[in-house]
Amino acid sequence: MGGIGIWQLVIIAVIVVLLFGTKKLRNLGGDLGSAVKGFKSAIGDDKEQKSNVEKTSAEKTSESLADNSSTVTEETSKSTSKTKETDQA
């Protein structure tokens, strides 16, 4: 009993159409739709930029790990060659 029924909504819609006209309501709907589309694309761009930043940081981390492992490998091979030289002497 306290809620708005279908007939009340129809009456409100008719009054709004009479006040503003269909052309203005159509333009308003188009403007609202383009605003929502722009908002969604801005959010999508923001998420894409964050994922690109995360990928870039992950690539940098993997590159630094690869550099560190190659340095460790070089140091190990140097110490192994020094050990062999001292064993031979």
Distance bins in CASP14 RR format, pairs under 12 A and 6 or more apart:
PFRMAT RR
TARGET T0000
AUTHOR 0000-0000-0000
RMODE 2
METHOD distances of the structure
MODEL  1
2 8 0 0 0 0 0 1 0 0 0 0 0
3 9 0 0 0 0 0 1 0 0 0 0 0
4 10 0 0 0 0 0 1 0 0 0 0 0
4 11 0 0 0 0 0 1 0 0 0 0 0
4 12 0 0 0 0 1 0 0 0 0 0 0
4 13 0 0 0 0 0 1 0 0 0 0 0
5 11 0 0 0 0 1 0 0 0 0 0 0
5 12 0 0 0 0 0 1 0 0 0 0 0
6 12 0 0 0 0 0 1 0 0 0 0 0
6 13 0 0 0 0 0 1 0 0 0 0 0
7 13 0 0 0 0 0 1 0 0 0 0 0
7 14 0 0 0 0 0 1 0 0 0 0 0
8 14 0 0 0 0 0 1 0 0 0 0 0
8 15 0 0 0 0 0 1 0 0 0 0 0
9 15 0 0 0 0 0 1 0 0 0 0 0
9 16 0 0 0 0 0 1 0 0 0 0 0
10 16 0 0 0 0 0 1 0 0 0 0 0
10 17 0 0 0 0 0 1 0 0 0 0 0
11 17 0 0 0 0 0 1 0 0 0 0 0
11 18 0 0 0 0 0 1 0 0 0 0 0
12 18 0 0 0 0 0 1 0 0 0 0 0
12 19 0 0 0 0 0 1 0 0 0 0 0
13 19 0 0 0 0 0 1 0 0 0 0 0
13 20 0 0 0 0 0 1 0 0 0 0 0
13 21 0 0 0 0 0 1 0 0 0 0 0
13 22 0 0 0 0 0 1 0 0 0 0 0
13 25 0 0 0 0 1 0 0 0 0 0 0
14 20 0 0 0 0 0 1 0 0 0 0 0
14 21 0 0 0 0 0 1 0 0 0 0 0
14 22 0 0 0 0 0 1 0 0 0 0 0
15 21 0 0 0 0 0 1 0 0 0 0 0
16 22 0 0 0 0 0 1 0 0 0 0 0
16 24 0 0 0 0 0 1 0 0 0 0 0
16 25 1 0 0 1 0 0 0 0 0 0 0
16 28 0 0 0 0 0 1 0 0 0 0 0
17 23 0 0 0 0 0 1 0 0 0 0 0
17 24 0 0 0 0 1 0 0 0 0 0 0
17 25 1 0 0 1 0 0 0 0 0 0 0
17 26 0 0 0 0 0 1 0 0 0 0 0
17 28 0 0 0 0 0 1 0 0 0 0 0
18 24 0 0 0 0 0 1 0 0 0 0 0
18 25 0 0 0 0 0 1 0 0 0 0 0
19 25 0 0 0 0 1 0 0 0 0 0 0
20 26 0 0 0 0 1 0 0 0 0 0 0
20 27 0 0 0 0 1 0 0 0 0 0 0
20 28 1 0 0 1 0 0 0 0 0 0 0
20 29 0 0 0 0 0 1 0 0 0 0 0
21 27 0 0 0 0 0 1 0 0 0 0 0
21 28 0 0 0 0 1 0 0 0 0 0 0
22 28 0 0 0 0 0 1 0 0 0 0 0
22 29 0 0 0 0 0 1 0 0 0 0 0
23 29 0 0 0 0 0 1 0 0 0 0 0
23 30 0 0 0 0 0 1 0 0 0 0 0
24 30 0 0 0 0 0 1 0 0 0 0 0
24 31 0 0 0 0 0 1 0 0 0 0 0
25 31 0 0 0 0 0 1 0 0 0 0 0
25 32 0 0 0 0 0 1 0 0 0 0 0
26 32 0 0 0 0 0 1 0 0 0 0 0
26 33 0 0 0 0 0 1 0 0 0 0 0
27 33 0 0 0 0 0 1 0 0 0 0 0
27 34 0 0 0 0 0 1 0 0 0 0 0
28 34 0 0 0 0 0 1 0 0 0 0 0
28 35 0 0 0 0 0 1 0 0 0 0 0
29 35 0 0 0 0 1 0 0 0 0 0 0
29 36 0 0 0 0 1 0 0 0 0 0 0
29 37 0 0 0 0 0 1 0 0 0 0 0
30 36 0 0 0 0 1 0 0 0 0 0 0
30 37 0 0 0 0 1 0 0 0 0 0 0
31 37 0 0 0 0 0 1 0 0 0 0 0
31 38 0 0 0 0 0 1 0 0 0 0 0
32 38 0 0 0 0 0 1 0 0 0 0 0
32 39 0 0 0 0 0 1 0 0 0 0 0
33 39 0 0 0 0 1 0 0 0 0 0 0
33 40 0 0 0 0 1 0 0 0 0 0 0
33 41 0 0 0 0 0 1 0 0 0 0 0
34 40 0 0 0 0 0 1 0 0 0 0 0
34 41 0 0 0 0 0 1 0 0 0 0 0
35 41 0 0 0 0 0 1 0 0 0 0 0
35 42 0 0 0 0 0 1 0 0 0 0 0
36 42 0 0 0 0 0 1 0 0 0 0 0
36 43 0 0 0 0 0 1 0 0 0 0 0
37 43 0 0 0 0 0 1 0 0 0 0 0
37 44 0 0 0 0 0 1 0 0 0 0 0
38 44 0 0 0 0 1 0 0 0 0 0 0
38 45 0 0 0 0 1 0 0 0 0 0 0
38 46 0 0 0 0 0 1 0 0 0 0 0
39 45 0 0 0 0 0 1 0 0 0 0 0
39 46 0 0 0 0 0 1 0 0 0 0 0
40 46 0 0 0 0 0 1 0 0 0 0 0
40 47 0 0 0 0 0 1 0 0 0 0 0
41 47 0 0 0 0 0 1 0 0 0 0 0
41 48 0 0 0 0 0 1 0 0 0 0 0
42 48 0 0 0 0 0 1 0 0 0 0 0
42 49 0 0 0 0 0 1 0 0 0 0 0
43 49 0 0 0 0 0 1 0 0 0 0 0
43 50 0 0 0 0 0 1 0 0 0 0 0
44 50 0 0 0 0 1 0 0 0 0 0 0
44 51 0 0 0 0 1 0 0 0 0 0 0
44 52 0 0 0 0 0 1 0 0 0 0 0
45 51 0 0 0 0 0 1 0 0 0 0 0
45 52 0 0 0 0 0 1 0 0 0 0 0
46 52 0 0 0 0 0 1 0 0 0 0 0
46 53 0 0 0 0 0 1 0 0 0 0 0
47 53 0 0 0 0 0 1 0 0 0 0 0
47 54 0 0 0 0 0 1 0 0 0 0 0
48 54 0 0 0 0 0 1 0 0 0 0 0
48 55 0 0 0 0 0 1 0 0 0 0 0
49 55 0 0 0 0 0 1 0 0 0 0 0
49 56 0 0 0 0 0 1 0 0 0 0 0
50 56 0 0 0 0 0 1 0 0 0 0 0
50 57 0 0 0 0 0 1 0 0 0 0 0
51 57 0 0 0 0 0 1 0 0 0 0 0
51 58 0 0 0 0 0 1 0 0 0 0 0
52 58 0 0 0 0 0 1 0 0 0 0 0
52 59 0 0 0 0 0 1 0 0 0 0 0
53 59 0 0 0 0 0 1 0 0 0 0 0
53 60 0 0 0 0 0 1 0 0 0 0 0
54 60 0 0 0 0 0 1 0 0 0 0 0
54 61 0 0 0 0 0 1 0 0 0 0 0
55 61 0 0 0 0 0 1 0 0 0 0 0
55 62 0 0 0 0 0 1 0 0 0 0 0
56 62 0 0 0 0 0 1 0 0 0 0 0
56 63 0 0 0 0 0 1 0 0 0 0 0
57 63 0 0 0 0 0 1 0 0 0 0 0
57 64 0 0 0 0 0 1 0 0 0 0 0
58 64 0 0 0 0 0 1 0 0 0 0 0
58 65 0 0 0 0 0 1 0 0 0 0 0
59 65 0 0 0 0 0 1 0 0 0 0 0
59 66 0 0 0 0 0 1 0 0 0 0 0
60 66 0 0 0 0 0 1 0 0 0 0 0
60 67 0 0 0 0 0 1 0 0 0 0 0
61 67 0 0 0 0 0 1 0 0 0 0 0
61 68 0 0 0 0 0 1 0 0 0 0 0
62 68 0 0 0 0 0 1 0 0 0 0 0
62 69 0 0 0 0 0 1 0 0 0 0 0
63 69 0 0 0 0 0 1 0 0 0 0 0
63 70 0 0 0 0 0 1 0 0 0 0 0
64 70 0 0 0 0 0 1 0 0 0 0 0
64 71 0 0 0 0 0 1 0 0 0 0 0
65 71 0 0 0 0 0 1 0 0 0 0 0
65 72 0 0 0 0 0 1 0 0 0 0 0
66 72 0 0 0 0 0 1 0 0 0 0 0
66 73 0 0 0 0 0 1 0 0 0 0 0
67 73 0 0 0 0 0 1 0 0 0 0 0
67 74 0 0 0 0 0 1 0 0 0 0 0
68 74 0 0 0 0 0 1 0 0 0 0 0
68 75 0 0 0 0 0 1 0 0 0 0 0
69 75 0 0 0 0 0 1 0 0 0 0 0
69 76 0 0 0 0 0 1 0 0 0 0 0
70 76 0 0 0 0 0 1 0 0 0 0 0
70 77 0 0 0 0 0 1 0 0 0 0 0
71 77 0 0 0 0 0 1 0 0 0 0 0
71 78 0 0 0 0 0 1 0 0 0 0 0
72 78 0 0 0 0 0 1 0 0 0 0 0
72 79 0 0 0 0 0 1 0 0 0 0 0
73 79 0 0 0 0 0 1 0 0 0 0 0
73 80 0 0 0 0 0 1 0 0 0 0 0
74 80 0 0 0 0 0 1 0 0 0 0 0
74 81 0 0 0 0 0 1 0 0 0 0 0
75 81 0 0 0 0 0 1 0 0 0 0 0
75 82 0 0 0 0 0 1 0 0 0 0 0
76 82 0 0 0 0 0 1 0 0 0 0 0
76 83 0 0 0 0 0 1 0 0 0 0 0
77 83 0 0 0 0 0 1 0 0 0 0 0
77 84 0 0 0 0 0 1 0 0 0 0 0
78 84 0 0 0 0 0 1 0 0 0 0 0
78 85 0 0 0 0 0 1 0 0 0 0 0
79 85 0 0 0 0 0 1 0 0 0 0 0
79 86 0 0 0 0 0 1 0 0 0 0 0
80 86 0 0 0 0 0 1 0 0 0 0 0
80 87 0 0 0 0 0 1 0 0 0 0 0
81 87 0 0 0 0 0 1 0 0 0 0 0
81 88 0 0 0 0 0 1 0 0 0 0 0
82 88 0 0 0 0 0 1 0 0 0 0 0
82 89 0 0 0 0 0 1 0 0 0 0 0
83 89 0 0 0 0 0 1 0 0 0 0 0
END
